Amino acid sequence: MKLATLKSGGRDGTLVVVSRDLSRCHPVGAIARTLQEALDRWDEVRDDLALVAELLERGALKDARPFDPAACHSPLPRAYQWADGSAYLNHVELVRKARGAEVPASFYDDPLMYQGGSDSFIGPCDDIVADESWGIDFEAEVAVITGDVPMGIDPKAALETIRLVLLVNDVTLRNLVPGELAKGFGFFQSKPASSFSPVAVTPDELGEAWRDGKLHLPLEVQYNGRPFGRPNAGVDMTFDFGRLIAHAAKTREMEAGSIVGSGTVSNKQGGLYGSKIENGGVGYCCIAEVRMYETIESGAPQTPFMRHGDTVEIAMHDASGASIFGSIRNRVRGLEK
């Protein structure tokens, strides 16, 4: 089934079930008012939500309404936990190579992860508000929402805790990163509010594309209306979601409603670290990778970071060409004075 959260109804919004073709939705307040409530009572409400989804597909719900992604918040407008990994080592290798540094051997055995701000996400069609001097960048990723995860869980069991799959734009302010990392405490100001896809789906909706804890479909990025990237999210993913969840839960329990991200999706292409779509490659899921590749090739980056008025769209389609999650469509605007 497919679930979304409308902005109406308070800080945590109103949960709706969405049709597979993303054309219609139906509120389910009698079952669970919010997605967090549904996750807290998942075993109790899952079948009831699935029945609503079935009736919606059959056209048996007379009060179904048109589904408007612009009216949606991120499926979880706020979450107990937002832990983002870096599962695609090509991304790490590229960034390191551009500055002449080697990737530590531990990176290939132990996932890299940061804890993001989860108290206030932005909606899938909301603006990114930032100063251009901060180096505004998008990062297209896949994420999962878990149920309760016990401390010390193993990767295979961790896969069974996944309730929903969704997309994310993990916005990064690149020019703020070096100063923060130099202090030794990691990201904070350089990682503003992330934006998630309008719709989150149960893994069974993904069919054969969901296997081995990975989503084997191209992640599509359009930047200012032009194709920018379409790497396959199931390729070159060193750590599957079971490994990422187990890593996050090594020293703590995780509550239902925790979100774990894949990190920037990135594919190697032959002996290359990546290639632009216009050059016949699969492109990139963030501007930083383009800039790093330009640095490797010519000694300096040429592609600027996002400017006010720039837009990014992130989506994924199934084998038949149908949109699975709806689109993240973020536009950059400046700070209000």
C-alpha positions in Angstrom: 0.0 0.0 0.0 0.9 3.6 -0.4 0.6 6.2 2.4 0.9 10.0 2.5 0.5 12.8 5.0 -1.6 15.9 4.2 -0.5 19.2 5.8 -3.9 19.8 7.3 -4.5 18.5 10.9 -1.7 19.9 13.0 2.1 19.4 13.1 1.9 15.7 12.3 -0.7 16.2 9.5 -3.4 13.8 8.4 -2.7 10.2 7.2 -4.2 9.1 3.9 -4.0 6.0 1.8 -3.1 6.7 -1.8 -4.0 4.8 -4.9 -1.3 3.0 -6.8 -1.5 5.4 -9.7 -1.3 8.3 -7.3 -4.5 9.9 -8.5 -6.8 9.4 -5.5 -6.5 9.2 -1.7 -8.7 8.5 1.3 -8.2 9.7 4.9 -8.1 7.0 7.5 -8.6 8.9 10.8 -10.8 6.1 12.1 -7.8 3.7 11.9 -4.9 6.1 12.6 -4.9 9.8 12.5 -1.2 10.2 11.7 1.5 8.0 10.2 3.3 7.9 13.5 0.2 6.6 15.2 0.0 3.9 12.5 3.6 2.9 13.0 3.2 2.7 16.7 0.3 0.3 16.2 1.5 -1.3 13.0 0.5 -4.9 13.7 -2.9 -3.8 14.8 -3.7 -1.4 11.9 -1.8 -2.8 8.9 -4.6 -5.0 7.7 -7.2 -2.3 8.1 -5.1 0.1 6.1 -4.5 -2.6 3.4 -8.3 -3.0 3.1 -8.8 0.7 2.5 -6.1 0.5 -0.2 -7.9 -2.4 -1.8 -11.3 -0.6 -1.7 -9.6 2.5 -3.1 -8.2 0.5 -6.1 -11.6 -1.0 -6.8 -13.3 2.4 -6.8 -15.5 1.3 -3.9 -14.9 4.4 -1.7 -17.3 7.1 -2.7 -15.7 9.8 -0.7 -12.2 9.3 -2.2 -10.6 12.6 -3.2 -8.0 13.7 -5.8 -4.4 13.3 -4.5 -2.4 16.5 -4.7 1.3 16.1 -3.8 1.6 19.9 -3.2 -0.9 19.5 -0.3 1.4 16.9 1.3 4.0 17.1 4.0 6.8 14.6 4.1 5.2 11.3 5.1 6.6 11.9 8.6 6.6 15.6 9.1 8.9 15.0 12.1 10.5 11.8 13.3 12.1 10.3 16.4 15.3 9.5 14.4 16.8 10.4 11.1 20.1 8.6 10.5 21.6 8.9 7.1 24.3 6.4 5.9 26.8 6.6 3.1 26.2 3.2 1.5 27.5 4.0 -2.0 31.3 4.0 -1.7 31.7 5.4 -5.1 30.4 8.7 -3.7 33.0 8.6 -0.9 35.8 7.6 -3.2 35.1 10.4 -5.6 35.0 13.1 -3.0 38.2 11.8 -1.4 40.1 11.4 -4.7 39.3 15.0 -5.7 41.2 16.2 -2.7 44.0 13.6 -3.0 42.9 11.5 0.0 42.6 7.8 0.4 39.4 6.1 1.6 40.2 4.5 5.0 39.9 0.7 4.9 37.3 0.6 7.6 34.8 2.4 5.3 34.5 -0.8 3.3 33.5 -2.9 6.3 31.7 -0.4 8.7 29.0 2.0 7.4 29.5 5.7 7.7 26.5 7.5 9.2 25.4 10.8 10.6 22.4 11.8 12.7 20.3 14.5 11.0 17.8 16.9 12.3 14.4 15.2 12.4 12.2 17.7 14.4 11.0 19.5 11.3 11.3 18.2 7.7 10.0 20.2 4.7 7.3 19.0 2.4 8.0 17.4 -1.0 7.0 20.5 -2.9 8.3 23.1 -0.4 11.1 25.6 -0.9 14.6 25.2 0.3 15.4 28.4 2.1 19.1 29.2 2.2 21.8 31.7 1.4 23.7 31.1 -1.9 27.0 31.6 -0.1 26.4 28.5 1.9 26.9 26.2 -1.2 23.4 24.8 -1.6 23.3 21.2 -2.9 20.7 18.4 -3.3 21.4 14.8 -2.5 18.9 12.2 -4.0 18.6 9.1 -1.9 16.4 6.2 -0.9 15.3 5.8 2.7 13.3 3.4 4.9 11.0 3.9 7.9 11.3 1.3 10.6 9.2 -0.2 13.3 10.7 -0.8 16.7 14.3 -2.0 16.4 16.0 -3.7 19.4 19.6 -2.8 20.3 22.1 -5.2 18.8 19.9 -6.5 16.0 21.6 -8.4 13.2 21.3 -7.2 9.6 19.0 -10.0 8.4 16.5 -9.4 11.3 16.9 -5.7 10.7 15.4 -6.0 7.2 12.2 -7.4 8.9 11.7 -4.1 10.8 11.3 -2.0 7.6 7.7 -0.8 7.3 8.0 1.7 4.5 10.3 2.8 1.7 10.5 6.4 0.3 12.8 8.9 -1.4 14.6 11.8 0.2 16.4 15.0 -0.8 19.1 15.3 1.9 19.9 19.0 1.4 23.5 19.9 2.1 25.2 23.3 2.5 28.6 22.4 1.1 30.4 25.5 2.0 29.6 25.0 5.7 30.8 21.4 5.8 34.6 21.9 6.1 34.4 24.2 9.1 32.0 22.0 10.9 34.0 18.8 10.2 37.2 20.5 11.3 35.7 21.0 14.8 35.3 17.2 15.1 31.6 17.1 16.0 30.2 16.5 12.5 27.3 18.1 10.6 24.8 20.5 12.1 24.3 23.8 10.3 25.5 22.2 7.1 22.5 19.8 7.1 19.2 21.8 7.1 15.8 20.2 6.8 15.5 17.3 4.5 12.5 16.7 2.1 10.9 13.4 1.5 8.7 12.0 -1.3 5.0 12.6 -1.1 4.3 8.9 -0.8 5.9 6.1 1.3 5.2 2.6 0.2 5.3 -0.8 1.8 8.1 -3.0 0.4 5.6 -5.5 -1.2 4.5 -2.6 -3.5 7.9 -2.7 -5.1 7.8 -6.3 -6.3 11.0 -7.8 -7.6 12.7 -4.4 -7.5 13.0 -4.7 -3.7 15.4 -7.5 -2.9 18.4 -8.1 -0.7 17.6 -5.0 1.2 18.1 -2.8 -1.8 15.8 -1.0 -4.3 16.9 -2.0 -7.8 15.5 0.9 -9.9 17.0 4.1 -11.4 16.7 7.1 -9.2 15.9 10.0 -11.5 17.1 13.6 -10.9 16.1 16.6 -13.0 17.9 19.9 -12.3 16.2 23.0 -13.6 14.1 20.8 -15.9 17.0 18.9 -17.5 18.1 15.3 -16.8 20.9 15.3 -14.3 21.1 11.7 -13.0 19.6 8.3 -13.1 21.9 5.9 -11.4 20.4 2.5 -10.3 19.9 2.5 -6.5 20.5 -1.3 -6.4 23.9 -1.1 -8.0 27.2 -0.3 -6.1 25.3 -0.1 -2.8 28.0 -1.5 -0.5 25.8 -1.7 2.6 22.1 -2.8 2.2 19.4 -1.4 4.5 19.8 -4.3 6.9 23.4 -3.4 7.5 22.6 0.3 7.9 19.8 -0.3 10.4 21.9 -2.8 12.4 24.8 -0.3 12.4 22.4 2.4 13.8 21.0 0.1 16.4 24.4 -1.3 17.6 24.3 0.8 20.8 20.7 1.9 21.1 17.1 0.8 20.6 15.3 2.6 17.7 11.6 3.6 18.1 9.0 2.9 15.4 9.1 5.9 13.0 12.9 6.0 12.8 14.2 6.9 9.3 17.4 5.4 7.9 18.8 6.8 4.6 21.0 5.2 2.0 23.2 8.2 1.4 23.7 9.7 -2.1 23.0 7.1 -4.8 26.1 6.8 -7.0 27.2 4.3 -9.7 30.6 3.5 -11.1 30.6 3.4 -14.9 33.4 1.2 -16.2 36.6 2.5 -14.9 35.1 5.9 -14.3 33.7 7.3 -11.1 30.8 8.7 -13.0 29.8 10.4 -16.2 27.2 13.1 -17.2 24.0 12.0 -18.9 24.9 14.1 -21.9 28.1 12.1 -22.2 26.2 8.8 -22.2 26.5 8.1 -18.5 24.0 7.7 -15.8 24.8 11.1 -14.3 24.8 12.1 -10.6 22.5 12.6 -7.6 24.2 15.6 -6.3 26.2 18.6 -7.6 29.2 17.9 -5.4 30.0 14.7 -7.4 30.0 16.7 -10.7 32.3 19.2 -9.2 34.6 16.5 -7.8 34.8 14.8 -11.2 35.5 18.2 -12.9 38.3 18.7 -10.4 39.8 15.3 -11.1 39.6 16.0 -14.9 40.6 19.6 -15.1 41.9 20.7 -11.7 38.9 22.8 -10.7 35.1 22.6 -10.6 33.0 24.4 -13.2 29.5 23.6 -12.1 28.1 26.1 -9.5 26.0 25.1 -6.5 22.3 25.9 -6.5 21.2 29.5 -6.8 17.9 31.2 -5.9 15.2 30.1 -8.3 16.9 26.8 -9.2 14.7 23.7 -8.9 15.4 20.0 -8.4 13.0 17.1 -9.0 13.6 13.6 -7.7 11.5 10.6 -8.7 11.5 6.9 -9.4 9.4 4.9 -11.9 8.6 1.2 -12.0 9.3 -1.1 -15.0 6.0 0.0 -16.6 6.9 3.7 -16.3 4.5 4.5 -13.5 5.7 6.9 -10.7 6.1 5.0 -7.4 6.5 7.7 -4.8 5.5 10.8 -6.6 8.1 13.6 -7.1 10.1 15.7 -4.7 10.1 19.2 -6.3 12.1 21.7 -4.3 12.9 25.2 -5.4 15.6 27.4 -3.7 14.8 30.8 -2.4 16.6 33.3 -0.2 16.2 34.1 3.4 13.5 36.6 4.1 14.8 39.9 5.5 
